[in-house]
């Protein structure tokens, strides 16, 4: 690829497409050209909203002016669509999860190797300034050797806000495959690969009542576990407790805590790029860490009136830059495959009651420090977006 922006197409024009269409302009290395959806009206709507072209899926796959196609379909279609993207001669970037089985993930690896084309996969929130600073502290030995930790993502579920929550409660979703990628990917970038997992799983209800409009009052089936308590053993020796549930009305657990031989780190929700980072040393006193000057900490978005740092598509921008520079991209295929095995292993353990050993591994992605983040957004100056 030349120095021109990478031309991007999107397949899938649901809720998540607005995130990519809205935030891609932050990164000058990206240019979204066209969108497609099996429902042409959905593609036309997004195209009109964001001043891009609407094309059919078949046309987008064969378009000569597209370099990378982003797969924003429902999880059950991720494998087939990513396979079709590579088969059409395009690089692919998939929303999470990469695939629903390890066999599917390995098939994509084989296709990527045969074609010489790249596959990247969300989430990219681990590139956020807070999570990257936590990694820098861990790598510098600020809390000694990491020995254990916890991660919790728990709520009442998706049916109270999502207009069409059905797929969240079907096989291929649930809190592990839907939200687990944020947490497990962040743990892998902080600590490295997982060697084995164990879990207990359950579901509080066999049907859910939709509380959001326009389908308020409808009931939908629950066909996947909605409460999961898992243990993750890491290659470097740490053991992490991971809990994911959509059966919890309220709790006071921190999103992520990392315990070392000489201190502890308290991280914010890895579903977001920023937030407060706290640390305790051997004196056991907890204090907020002074945050470094990282672009992916700058608030640029409001969630429920709370300013947030939201730089989704950073992983896609990094992959585009990596292709041009012929270097590995950070939202890497080997990590996505490994995270897929960790998540499906957790669900398998919940079914069998046995530990599940991992058969895959991965490299930790390269860190993304402040200077590297500025390289992806050269228009940003002095902590403000241009």
SVG drawing of the C-alpha trace seen along z (x, -y; Angstrom):
<svg xmlns="http://www.w3.org/2000/svg" viewBox="-45 -22 56 55">
<polyline fill="none" stroke="black" stroke-width="0.4" points="0.0,0.0 1.1,-3.6 1.1,-6.5 -2.6,-7.3 -5.2,-6.5 -6.3,-2.9 -9.7,-2.5 -12.1,-0.6 -15.5,1.1 -17.9,2.2 -20.1,5.3 -22.9,5.0 -24.8,1.8 -26.2,2.5 -25.6,0.5 -21.9,1.1 -21.4,-0.4 -22.0,-3.9 -19.0,-3.5 -16.7,-2.7 -18.2,-5.3 -18.1,-7.9 -14.6,-7.4 -12.7,-6.4 -12.3,-10.0 -10.1,-10.5 -7.4,-8.5 -6.1,-10.1 -4.7,-6.7 -8.3,-5.4 -11.0,-6.3 -14.3,-4.5 -15.5,-4.3 -18.6,-2.1 -20.9,0.0 -23.0,3.1 -25.6,5.2 -27.9,8.1 -30.7,5.6 -30.1,3.0 -32.2,0.4 -29.9,0.6 -26.9,-0.1 -28.6,-3.0 -29.5,-4.5 -25.9,-4.4 -24.5,-5.6 -26.8,-8.7 -25.9,-9.4 -22.2,-9.3 -21.8,-10.4 -20.4,-7.1 -21.6,-4.7 -24.0,-1.9 -23.1,1.3 -24.3,4.8 -22.2,7.3 -21.2,9.0 -20.2,5.7 -18.2,4.6 -16.3,7.9 -15.2,7.5 -14.6,3.7 -11.1,2.7 -11.1,-0.5 -11.3,1.3 -8.2,2.5 -9.7,3.7 -13.2,4.9 -14.5,4.6 -16.8,7.5 -19.6,6.1 -22.1,8.9 -23.6,10.8 -21.2,13.2 -22.6,16.3 -21.7,14.9 -18.2,13.7 -16.4,16.8 -18.2,17.0 -17.9,13.3 -14.2,13.1 -13.5,16.2 -15.4,14.5 -13.4,11.3 -10.0,13.0 -11.2,15.2 -12.1,12.0 -8.5,10.8 -9.0,8.2 -7.5,7.8 -10.1,8.4 -10.8,6.8 -13.5,8.5 -15.6,7.3 -15.2,9.6 -15.3,12.5 -13.1,13.6 -15.0,16.9 -17.2,19.2 -15.0,22.2 -11.3,22.9 -11.7,24.9 -13.1,21.9 -10.3,19.7 -7.7,22.1 -9.3,22.3 -9.0,18.5 -5.3,18.7 -4.7,21.2 -6.5,19.0 -4.5,16.0 -1.3,17.9 -2.3,19.1 -3.4,15.8 -0.8,13.6 -3.6,11.3 -4.1,10.0 -6.8,10.6 -7.2,8.2 -9.8,8.5 -11.4,6.3 -11.3,5.4 -8.8,2.6 -9.7,1.0 -6.5,2.5 -4.7,-0.1 -6.2,-2.8 -3.9,-5.0 -4.8,-3.6 -4.3,0.0 -1.1,-0.7 0.2,-2.6 -0.7,0.4 1.2,2.6 4.2,0.3 4.1,0.4 3.9,4.2 6.7,4.5 8.9,2.2 8.4,4.4 6.4,1.7 4.3,4.4 6.9,7.1 6.0,10.5 2.3,10.8 0.9,13.8 -2.9,13.4 -5.8,11.1 -9.5,10.7 -11.7,9.5 -15.4,8.9 -18.0,7.9 -21.5,8.2 -24.8,6.5 -28.5,7.2 -28.2,7.9 -28.8,6.4 -32.6,6.7 -33.2,3.5 -31.5,1.2 -30.8,3.0 -33.6,2.8 -33.0,6.4 -31.2,8.3 -32.2,11.8 -28.7,12.9 -27.0,12.0 -28.7,15.0 -28.1,17.5 -25.1,19.8 -22.2,17.8 -22.9,14.9 -23.6,14.7 -21.4,12.6 -18.2,14.6 -18.2,14.4 -19.8,10.9 -17.9,9.1 -15.2,11.6 -13.0,10.5 -12.4,7.1 -11.3,8.6 -9.4,11.6 -7.6,9.7 -6.5,7.1 -5.2,9.8 -3.3,11.4 -1.7,8.1 -0.8,7.5 0.4,11.0 0.8,13.1 -0.9,16.3 -3.2,18.7 -2.3,22.3 -5.5,23.8 -9.0,22.7 -11.8,24.0 -15.3,22.7 -18.7,23.1 -21.6,21.8 -25.3,21.4 -28.3,19.3 -30.8,17.6 -33.7,17.7 -34.7,19.8 -36.5,16.7 -35.9,13.0 -38.4,10.1 -37.4,7.2 -37.6,3.9 -36.5,1.6 -38.5,0.1 -39.9,1.0 -40.3,4.6 -41.0,4.0 -42.8,6.9 -41.7,9.6 -39.9,12.7 -36.9,14.3 -35.2,17.6 -32.0,18.1 -29.8,20.8 -26.4,20.0 -24.9,19.6 -25.5,16.1 -23.4,16.5 -19.8,17.7 -17.1,18.0 -13.8,19.0 -10.1,19.6 -7.4,18.7 -3.8,20.0 -1.2,18.0 2.0,19.2 4.0,16.8 2.4,18.4 -0.4,16.0 -3.9,17.2 -6.8,14.9 -10.4,15.2 -12.8,14.1 -16.5,13.6 -19.0,12.6 -22.7,12.4 -25.9,10.9 -27.8,12.0 -26.5,9.4 -28.5,6.3 -25.6,4.5 -22.1,5.3 -19.0,3.5 -16.2,5.5 -13.5,3.6 -13.4,4.3 -9.8,5.6 -7.2,6.0 -3.7,7.3 -1.7,8.5 2.0,8.7 4.7,9.7 5.4,6.0 2.0,4.3 -1.3,4.2 -2.9,2.4 -6.5,1.5 -7.6,1.0 -10.7,-0.5 -13.2,1.3 -11.3,2.6 -14.4,2.0 -13.2,-1.6 -9.9,-3.3 -9.4,-5.4 -10.2,-5.7 -8.5,-5.9 -5.5,-3.7 -4.7,-3.1 -1.7,-1.4 -0.6,-0.1 2.9,0.7 4.5,2.7 3.2,0.1 -0.4,1.2 -1.5,-2.4 -3.7,-2.8 -3.3,-6.0 -4.2,-7.1 -1.4,-6.9 -0.5,-10.2 -1.5,-9.5 0.9,-10.0 0.3,-12.2 -1.3,-9.6 -3.7,-10.6 -6.0,-7.7 -6.8,-9.2 -8.2,-12.4 -12.0,-12.5 -13.8,-12.9 -17.2,-11.2 -20.0,-11.4 -21.6,-8.3 -24.6,-9.1 -23.2,-12.6 -19.8,-11.2 -16.8,-12.2 -15.0,-9.2 -12.0,-8.5 -13.3,-6.5 -10.9,-5.7 -12.5,-2.6 -11.0,-1.9 -7.5,-2.5 -6.9,1.2 -8.0,0.9 -5.8,-2.2 -2.8,-0.3 -3.4,2.6 -3.5,0.2 -0.2,-1.3 1.3,2.1 0.5,3.3 2.2,0.2 5.3,0.6 5.4,4.4 5.3,4.9 2.9,7.0 -0.4,5.3 -1.4,5.2 -5.0,6.5 -3.2,9.6 -4.7,12.9 -2.7,15.1 -4.0,13.3 -7.6,13.4 -7.3,17.1 -5.9,17.6 -8.6,15.5 -11.2,17.5 -9.8,20.8 -9.7,19.3 -13.4,18.3 -14.6,21.5 -12.5,23.4 -14.3,21.6 -17.7,22.7 -16.4,26.2 -15.2,26.5 -18.6,25.2 -20.2,28.1 -17.8,30.9 -16.6,29.8 -13.0,30.4 -10.0,28.1 -9.4,27.4 -5.8,27.1 -5.0,24.6 -3.5,25.8 -2.7,22.4 -0.5,19.6 0.3,16.1 2.8,13.2 1.9,10.2 1.2,7.4 3.7,4.6 3.0,1.8 1.4,-1.4 3.1,-4.2 2.3,-7.9 4.6,-8.6 3.2,-5.6 -0.3,-6.7 0.5,-10.1 1.8,-8.4 -1.7,-7.1 -3.3,-10.5 -0.7,-13.1 -3.4,-15.8 -3.9,-15.7 -2.0,-18.4 -1.4,-19.3 -3.9,-16.8 -6.8,-18.1 -8.2,-16.7 -7.6,-18.9"/>
</svg>
